[in-house]
Every structure is written in structure tokens, then in C-alpha cells.
């Protein structure tokens, strides 16, 4: 194997990995989980506000 062949194999592996991650991230089955994860920041703020309101 020469250097060009190794570069080609690495390029294909990286491209397949990228396409796999892209498909996983934009899969319809994952949408609900990602939406829930995106809103975790706001639920944390709400729980902190409730906690601070109770201690006053």
C-alpha cells in the first residue's frame, strides 16, 4: 500500500463516519430526545427560580 491508497481509505472512513453522524442527528426517531435535551436548560432555570422563591 502506498501513501495515496492509505489517504483514500482514511478519506472514505471519515466520510462514512460523517454521513452516519449526520443521519443519526437528523433522524426522525431522535427528534423528541433532542427537543427534550434542548429544553433542559430552561427547566433548570425554572427549578432554580422555584427554589429561590421558597427560601424568601
HTML snippet that shows the backbone in 3Dmol.js (N, CA, C, O; Angstrom):
<script src="https://3Dmol.org/build/3Dmol-min.js"></script>
<div id="view" style="width:600px;height:400px;position:relative"></div>
<script>
const pdb = `
ATOM      1  N   UNK A   1       0.839  -1.185   0.000  1.00  0.00           N
ATOM      2  CA  UNK A   1       0.000   0.000   0.000  1.00  0.00           C
ATOM      3  C   UNK A   1       0.883   1.247   0.000  1.00  0.00           C
ATOM      4  O   UNK A   1       1.798   1.389   0.811  1.00  0.00           O
ATOM      5  N   UNK A   2       0.589   2.108  -0.899  1.00  0.00           N
ATOM      6  CA  UNK A   2       1.328   3.357  -0.904  1.00  0.00           C
ATOM      7  C   UNK A   2       0.540   4.418  -0.139  1.00  0.00           C
ATOM      8  O   UNK A   2      -0.581   4.179   0.309  1.00  0.00           O
ATOM      9  N   UNK A   3       1.142   5.577  -0.004  1.00  0.00           N
ATOM     10  CA  UNK A   3       0.563   6.651   0.799  1.00  0.00           C
ATOM     11  C   UNK A   3      -0.774   7.133   0.238  1.00  0.00           C
ATOM     12  O   UNK A   3      -1.672   7.465   1.013  1.00  0.00           O
ATOM     13  N   UNK A   4      -0.929   7.179  -1.072  1.00  0.00           N
ATOM     14  CA  UNK A   4      -2.172   7.623  -1.692  1.00  0.00           C
ATOM     15  C   UNK A   4      -3.335   6.696  -1.392  1.00  0.00           C
ATOM     16  O   UNK A   4      -4.458   7.156  -1.189  1.00  0.00           O
ATOM     17  N   UNK A   5      -3.078   5.394  -1.363  1.00  0.00           N
ATOM     18  CA  UNK A   5      -4.121   4.423  -1.038  1.00  0.00           C
ATOM     19  C   UNK A   5      -4.574   4.582   0.406  1.00  0.00           C
ATOM     20  O   UNK A   5      -5.771   4.530   0.691  1.00  0.00           O
ATOM     21  N   UNK A   6      -3.637   4.773   1.308  1.00  0.00           N
ATOM     22  CA  UNK A   6      -3.965   4.969   2.721  1.00  0.00           C
ATOM     23  C   UNK A   6      -4.784   6.240   2.890  1.00  0.00           C
ATOM     24  O   UNK A   6      -5.766   6.254   3.631  1.00  0.00           O
ATOM     25  N   UNK A   7      -4.384   7.310   2.205  1.00  0.00           N
ATOM     26  CA  UNK A   7      -5.155   8.554   2.271  1.00  0.00           C
ATOM     27  C   UNK A   7      -6.578   8.345   1.752  1.00  0.00           C
ATOM     28  O   UNK A   7      -7.530   8.865   2.335  1.00  0.00           O
ATOM     29  N   UNK A   8      -6.730   7.605   0.686  1.00  0.00           N
ATOM     30  CA  UNK A   8      -8.056   7.330   0.124  1.00  0.00           C
ATOM     31  C   UNK A   8      -8.930   6.545   1.086  1.00  0.00           C
ATOM     32  O   UNK A   8     -10.112   6.852   1.243  1.00  0.00           O
ATOM     33  N   UNK A   9      -8.360   5.536   1.730  1.00  0.00           N
ATOM     34  CA  UNK A   9      -9.115   4.727   2.692  1.00  0.00           C
ATOM     35  C   UNK A   9      -9.523   5.582   3.885  1.00  0.00           C
ATOM     36  O   UNK A   9     -10.663   5.502   4.345  1.00  0.00           O
ATOM     37  N   UNK A  10      -8.609   6.393   4.386  1.00  0.00           N
ATOM     38  CA  UNK A  10      -8.935   7.268   5.522  1.00  0.00           C
ATOM     39  C   UNK A  10     -10.024   8.263   5.139  1.00  0.00           C
ATOM     40  O   UNK A  10     -10.925   8.535   5.932  1.00  0.00           O
ATOM     41  N   UNK A  11      -9.944   8.809   3.925  1.00  0.00           N
ATOM     42  CA  UNK A  11     -10.970   9.750   3.463  1.00  0.00           C
ATOM     43  C   UNK A  11     -12.332   9.083   3.414  1.00  0.00           C
ATOM     44  O   UNK A  11     -13.323   9.680   3.835  1.00  0.00           O
ATOM     45  N   UNK A  12     -12.404   7.867   2.914  1.00  0.00           N
ATOM     46  CA  UNK A  12     -13.683   7.147   2.834  1.00  0.00           C
ATOM     47  C   UNK A  12     -14.216   6.841   4.230  1.00  0.00           C
ATOM     48  O   UNK A  12     -15.415   6.978   4.476  1.00  0.00           O
ATOM     49  N   UNK A  13     -13.347   6.430   5.140  1.00  0.00           N
ATOM     50  CA  UNK A  13     -13.779   6.129   6.518  1.00  0.00           C
ATOM     51  C   UNK A  13     -14.324   7.385   7.192  1.00  0.00           C
ATOM     52  O   UNK A  13     -15.358   7.331   7.857  1.00  0.00           O
ATOM     53  N   UNK A  14     -13.644   8.500   7.029  1.00  0.00           N
ATOM     54  CA  UNK A  14     -14.098   9.753   7.637  1.00  0.00           C
ATOM     55  C   UNK A  14     -15.418  10.197   7.009  1.00  0.00           C
ATOM     56  O   UNK A  14     -16.306  10.669   7.718  1.00  0.00           O
ATOM     57  N   UNK A  15     -15.558  10.055   5.705  1.00  0.00           N
ATOM     58  CA  UNK A  15     -16.791  10.453   5.029  1.00  0.00           C
ATOM     59  C   UNK A  15     -17.974   9.588   5.471  1.00  0.00           C
ATOM     60  O   UNK A  15     -19.066  10.104   5.708  1.00  0.00           O
ATOM     61  N   UNK A  16     -17.762   8.284   5.584  1.00  0.00           N
ATOM     62  CA  UNK A  16     -18.832   7.389   6.042  1.00  0.00           C
ATOM     63  C   UNK A  16     -19.204   7.710   7.488  1.00  0.00           C
ATOM     64  O   UNK A  16     -20.382   7.685   7.844  1.00  0.00           O
ATOM     65  N   UNK A  17     -18.209   8.012   8.322  1.00  0.00           N
ATOM     66  CA  UNK A  17     -18.480   8.386   9.710  1.00  0.00           C
ATOM     67  C   UNK A  17     -19.289   9.673   9.773  1.00  0.00           C
ATOM     68  O   UNK A  17     -20.236   9.773  10.553  1.00  0.00           O
ATOM     69  N   UNK A  18     -18.927  10.654   8.962  1.00  0.00           N
ATOM     70  CA  UNK A  18     -19.648  11.921   8.941  1.00  0.00           C
ATOM     71  C   UNK A  18     -21.092  11.716   8.506  1.00  0.00           C
ATOM     72  O   UNK A  18     -22.007  12.258   9.127  1.00  0.00           O
ATOM     73  N   UNK A  19     -21.305  10.949   7.458  1.00  0.00           N
ATOM     74  CA  UNK A  19     -22.665  10.688   6.969  1.00  0.00           C
ATOM     75  C   UNK A  19     -23.461   9.930   8.031  1.00  0.00           C
ATOM     76  O   UNK A  19     -24.652  10.187   8.206  1.00  0.00           O
ATOM     77  N   UNK A  20     -22.824   9.008   8.735  1.00  0.00           N
ATOM     78  CA  UNK A  20     -23.506   8.272   9.807  1.00  0.00           C
ATOM     79  C   UNK A  20     -23.930   9.179  10.946  1.00  0.00           C
ATOM     80  O   UNK A  20     -25.053   9.068  11.439  1.00  0.00           O
ATOM     81  N   UNK A  21     -23.054  10.070  11.370  1.00  0.00           N
ATOM     82  CA  UNK A  21     -23.392  11.012  12.441  1.00  0.00           C
ATOM     83  C   UNK A  21     -24.481  11.963  11.979  1.00  0.00           C
ATOM     84  O   UNK A  21     -25.396  12.277  12.740  1.00  0.00           O
ATOM     85  N   UNK A  22     -24.391  12.425  10.740  1.00  0.00           N
ATOM     86  CA  UNK A  22     -25.406  13.321  10.187  1.00  0.00           C
ATOM     87  C   UNK A  22     -26.769  12.635  10.158  1.00  0.00           C
ATOM     88  O   UNK A  22     -27.771  13.233  10.551  1.00  0.00           O
ATOM     89  N   UNK A  23     -26.814  11.382   9.696  1.00  0.00           N
ATOM     90  CA  UNK A  23     -28.076  10.641   9.645  1.00  0.00           C
ATOM     91  C   UNK A  23     -28.631  10.404  11.047  1.00  0.00           C
ATOM     92  O   UNK A  23     -29.840  10.493  11.261  1.00  0.00           O
ATOM     93  N   UNK A  24     -27.755  10.104  11.999  1.00  0.00           N
ATOM     94  CA  UNK A  24     -28.200   9.879  13.371  1.00  0.00           C
ATOM     95  C   UNK A  24     -28.766  11.159  13.977  1.00  0.00           C
ATOM     96  O   UNK A  24     -29.799  11.129  14.647  1.00  0.00           O
ATOM     97  N   UNK A  25     -28.092  12.282  13.743  1.00  0.00           N
ATOM     98  CA  UNK A  25     -28.511  13.543  14.343  1.00  0.00           C
ATOM     99  C   UNK A  25     -29.825  14.052  13.765  1.00  0.00           C
ATOM    100  O   UNK A  25     -30.616  14.664  14.482  1.00  0.00           O
ATOM    101  N   UNK A  26     -30.067  13.812  12.492  1.00  0.00           N
ATOM    102  CA  UNK A  26     -31.277  14.318  11.851  1.00  0.00           C
ATOM    103  C   UNK A  26     -32.344  13.242  11.672  1.00  0.00           C
ATOM    104  O   UNK A  26     -33.297  13.432  10.916  1.00  0.00           O
ATOM    105  N   UNK A  27     -32.191  12.128  12.352  1.00  0.00           N
ATOM    106  CA  UNK A  27     -33.172  11.056  12.291  1.00  0.00           C
ATOM    107  C   UNK A  27     -34.466  11.490  12.975  1.00  0.00           C
ATOM    108  O   UNK A  27     -34.436  12.146  14.015  1.00  0.00           O
ATOM    109  N   UNK A  28     -35.576  11.126  12.395  1.00  0.00           N
ATOM    110  CA  UNK A  28     -36.876  11.477  12.971  1.00  0.00           C
ATOM    111  C   UNK A  28     -37.084  10.785  14.320  1.00  0.00           C
ATOM    112  O   UNK A  28     -37.801  11.304  15.176  1.00  0.00           O
ATOM    113  N   UNK A  29     -36.472   9.634  14.512  1.00  0.00           N
ATOM    114  CA  UNK A  29     -36.618   8.925  15.787  1.00  0.00           C
ATOM    115  C   UNK A  29     -35.947   9.666  16.928  1.00  0.00           C
ATOM    116  O   UNK A  29     -36.331   9.474  18.081  1.00  0.00           O
ATOM    117  N   UNK A  30     -34.972  10.494  16.653  1.00  0.00           N
ATOM    118  CA  UNK A  30     -34.221  11.212  17.679  1.00  0.00           C
ATOM    119  C   UNK A  30     -34.783  12.590  17.986  1.00  0.00           C
ATOM    120  O   UNK A  30     -34.362  13.219  18.957  1.00  0.00           O
ATOM    121  N   UNK A  31     -35.720  13.073  17.186  1.00  0.00           N
ATOM    122  CA  UNK A  31     -36.205  14.448  17.323  1.00  0.00           C
ATOM    123  C   UNK A  31     -36.753  14.719  18.725  1.00  0.00           C
ATOM    124  O   UNK A  31     -36.424  15.741  19.326  1.00  0.00           O
ATOM    125  N   UNK A  32     -37.567  13.834  19.241  1.00  0.00           N
ATOM    126  CA  UNK A  32     -38.142  14.044  20.574  1.00  0.00           C
ATOM    127  C   UNK A  32     -37.060  14.120  21.652  1.00  0.00           C
ATOM    128  O   UNK A  32     -37.136  14.957  22.551  1.00  0.00           O
ATOM    129  N   UNK A  33     -36.059  13.251  21.562  1.00  0.00           N
ATOM    130  CA  UNK A  33     -34.989  13.262  22.555  1.00  0.00           C
ATOM    131  C   UNK A  33     -34.159  14.538  22.475  1.00  0.00           C
ATOM    132  O   UNK A  33     -33.772  15.094  23.502  1.00  0.00           O
ATOM    133  N   UNK A  34     -33.884  15.002  21.255  1.00  0.00           N
ATOM    134  CA  UNK A  34     -33.102  16.224  21.101  1.00  0.00           C
ATOM    135  C   UNK A  34     -33.909  17.448  21.525  1.00  0.00           C
ATOM    136  O   UNK A  34     -33.349  18.384  22.095  1.00  0.00           O
ATOM    137  N   UNK A  35     -35.214  17.456  21.258  1.00  0.00           N
ATOM    138  CA  UNK A  35     -36.049  18.570  21.709  1.00  0.00           C
ATOM    139  C   UNK A  35     -36.073  18.631  23.238  1.00  0.00           C
ATOM    140  O   UNK A  35     -35.997  19.710  23.826  1.00  0.00           O
ATOM    141  N   UNK A  36     -36.177  17.480  23.861  1.00  0.00           N
ATOM    142  CA  UNK A  36     -36.173  17.438  25.327  1.00  0.00           C
ATOM    143  C   UNK A  36     -34.823  17.918  25.875  1.00  0.00           C
ATOM    144  O   UNK A  36     -34.778  18.672  26.847  1.00  0.00           O
ATOM    145  N   UNK A  37     -33.742  17.487  25.259  1.00  0.00           N
ATOM    146  CA  UNK A  37     -32.409  17.909  25.700  1.00  0.00           C
ATOM    147  C   UNK A  37     -32.210  19.409  25.490  1.00  0.00           C
ATOM    148  O   UNK A  37     -31.556  20.069  26.297  1.00  0.00           O
ATOM    149  N   UNK A  38     -32.770  19.942  24.414  1.00  0.00           N
ATOM    150  CA  UNK A  38     -32.629  21.377  24.144  1.00  0.00           C
ATOM    151  C   UNK A  38     -33.359  22.210  25.193  1.00  0.00           C
ATOM    152  O   UNK A  38     -32.954  23.340  25.467  1.00  0.00           O
ATOM    153  N   UNK A  39     -34.416  21.682  25.779  1.00  0.00           N
ATOM    154  CA  UNK A  39     -35.199  22.423  26.766  1.00  0.00           C
ATOM    155  C   UNK A  39     -34.744  22.185  28.201  1.00  0.00           C
ATOM    156  O   UNK A  39     -35.314  22.761  29.128  1.00  0.00           O
ATOM    157  N   UNK A  40     -33.737  21.353  28.400  1.00  0.00           N
ATOM    158  CA  UNK A  40     -33.252  21.096  29.760  1.00  0.00           C
ATOM    159  C   UNK A  40     -32.722  22.357  30.428  1.00  0.00           C
ATOM    160  O   UNK A  40     -32.845  22.511  31.643  1.00  0.00           O
ATOM    161  N   UNK A  41     -32.144  23.247  29.662  1.00  0.00           N
ATOM    162  CA  UNK A  41     -31.613  24.485  30.225  1.00  0.00           C
ATOM    163  C   UNK A  41     -32.738  25.301  30.847  1.00  0.00           C
ATOM    164  O   UNK A  41     -32.574  25.866  31.929  1.00  0.00           O
ATOM    165  N   UNK A  42     -33.854  25.365  30.183  1.00  0.00           N
ATOM    166  CA  UNK A  42     -34.976  26.162  30.675  1.00  0.00           C
ATOM    167  C   UNK A  42     -35.641  25.507  31.875  1.00  0.00           C
ATOM    168  O   UNK A  42     -36.092  26.209  32.780  1.00  0.00           O
ATOM    169  N   UNK A  43     -35.713  24.185  31.909  1.00  0.00           N
ATOM    170  CA  UNK A  43     -36.315  23.522  33.059  1.00  0.00           C
ATOM    171  C   UNK A  43     -35.426  23.697  34.288  1.00  0.00           C
ATOM    172  O   UNK A  43     -35.933  23.762  35.408  1.00  0.00           O
ATOM    173  N   UNK A  44     -34.114  23.773  34.098  1.00  0.00           N
ATOM    174  CA  UNK A  44     -33.202  24.002  35.206  1.00  0.00           C
ATOM    175  C   UNK A  44     -33.396  25.398  35.783  1.00  0.00           C
ATOM    176  O   UNK A  44     -33.374  25.575  37.001  1.00  0.00           O
ATOM    177  N   UNK A  45     -33.587  26.390  34.914  1.00  0.00           N
ATOM    178  CA  UNK A  45     -33.826  27.754  35.385  1.00  0.00           C
ATOM    179  C   UNK A  45     -35.141  27.846  36.144  1.00  0.00           C
ATOM    180  O   UNK A  45     -35.228  28.557  37.145  1.00  0.00           O
ATOM    181  N   UNK A  46     -36.151  27.146  35.687  1.00  0.00           N
ATOM    182  CA  UNK A  46     -37.439  27.174  36.373  1.00  0.00           C
ATOM    183  C   UNK A  46     -37.319  26.553  37.759  1.00  0.00           C
ATOM    184  O   UNK A  46     -37.888  27.068  38.722  1.00  0.00           O
ATOM    185  N   UNK A  47     -36.584  25.449  37.864  1.00  0.00           N
ATOM    186  CA  UNK A  47     -36.446  24.819  39.172  1.00  0.00           C
ATOM    187  C   UNK A  47     -35.614  25.694  40.108  1.00  0.00           C
ATOM    188  O   UNK A  47     -35.871  25.710  41.311  1.00  0.00           O
ATOM    189  N   UNK A  48     -34.622  26.421  39.585  1.00  0.00           N
ATOM    190  CA  UNK A  48     -33.839  27.334  40.426  1.00  0.00           C
ATOM    191  C   UNK A  48     -34.703  28.485  40.898  1.00  0.00           C
ATOM    192  O   UNK A  48     -34.597  28.905  42.050  1.00  0.00           O
ATOM    193  N   UNK A  49     -35.568  29.010  40.015  1.00  0.00           N
ATOM    194  CA  UNK A  49     -36.455  30.105  40.405  1.00  0.00           C
ATOM    195  C   UNK A  49     -37.449  29.649  41.464  1.00  0.00           C
ATOM    196  O   UNK A  49     -37.767  30.404  42.383  1.00  0.00           O
ATOM    197  N   UNK A  50     -37.939  28.432  41.345  1.00  0.00           N
ATOM    198  CA  UNK A  50     -38.870  27.916  42.346  1.00  0.00           C
ATOM    199  C   UNK A  50     -38.153  27.752  43.675  1.00  0.00           C
ATOM    200  O   UNK A  50     -38.703  28.073  44.728  1.00  0.00           O
ATOM    201  N   UNK A  51     -36.917  27.249  43.626  1.00  0.00           N
ATOM    202  CA  UNK A  51     -36.156  27.062  44.869  1.00  0.00           C
ATOM    203  C   UNK A  51     -35.863  28.392  45.533  1.00  0.00           C
ATOM    204  O   UNK A  51     -35.996  28.514  46.751  1.00  0.00           O
ATOM    205  N   UNK A  52     -35.466  29.391  44.761  1.00  0.00           N
ATOM    206  CA  UNK A  52     -35.134  30.677  45.351  1.00  0.00           C
ATOM    207  C   UNK A  52     -36.384  31.377  45.882  1.00  0.00           C
ATOM    208  O   UNK A  52     -36.299  32.143  46.841  1.00  0.00           O
ATOM    209  N   UNK A  53     -37.524  31.130  45.281  1.00  0.00           N
ATOM    210  CA  UNK A  53     -38.760  31.736  45.752  1.00  0.00           C
ATOM    211  C   UNK A  53     -39.236  31.136  47.055  1.00  0.00           C
ATOM    212  O   UNK A  53     -39.868  31.825  47.855  1.00  0.00           O
ATOM    213  N   UNK A  54     -38.947  29.870  47.285  1.00  0.00           N
ATOM    214  CA  UNK A  54     -39.375  29.211  48.500  1.00  0.00           C
ATOM    215  C   UNK A  54     -38.537  29.623  49.709  1.00  0.00           C
ATOM    216  O   UNK A  54     -39.009  29.559  50.844  1.00  0.00           O
ATOM    217  N   UNK A  55     -37.297  30.046  49.470  1.00  0.00           N
ATOM    218  CA  UNK A  55     -36.419  30.378  50.575  1.00  0.00           C
ATOM    219  C   UNK A  55     -36.590  31.807  51.069  1.00  0.00           C
ATOM    220  O   UNK A  55     -35.987  32.181  52.074  1.00  0.00           O
ATOM    221  N   UNK A  56     -37.384  32.600  50.401  1.00  0.00           N
ATOM    222  CA  UNK A  56     -37.547  34.003  50.804  1.00  0.00           C
ATOM    223  C   UNK A  56     -38.488  34.144  51.955  1.00  0.00           C
ATOM    224  O   UNK A  56     -38.736  35.258  52.417  1.00  0.00           O
TER     225      UNK A  56
END
`;
const viewer = $3Dmol.createViewer("view");
viewer.addModel(pdb, "pdb");
viewer.setStyle({}, {cartoon: {color: "spectrum"}});
viewer.zoomTo();
viewer.render();
</script>
